[in-house]
């Protein structure tokens, strides 16, 4: 058994969605089914969902920037293991 899920989007978003799915060689319905499947597998969004920073704060020194980059690289390395 299957059910129909519907939502509303503005005209420009719908047109871009249809064009993009066509370029990918899939239908809009296929894309939505793929998203729902990934959403359910991940038990949430299959990509990061976050509130963007409104303003980036500059580092106070080159040392602070280097330390931040090192911590970030180590965290990313750990996540890929």
Helices and strands as residue ranges (DSSP letters): H 11-24, H 28-42, H 62-79
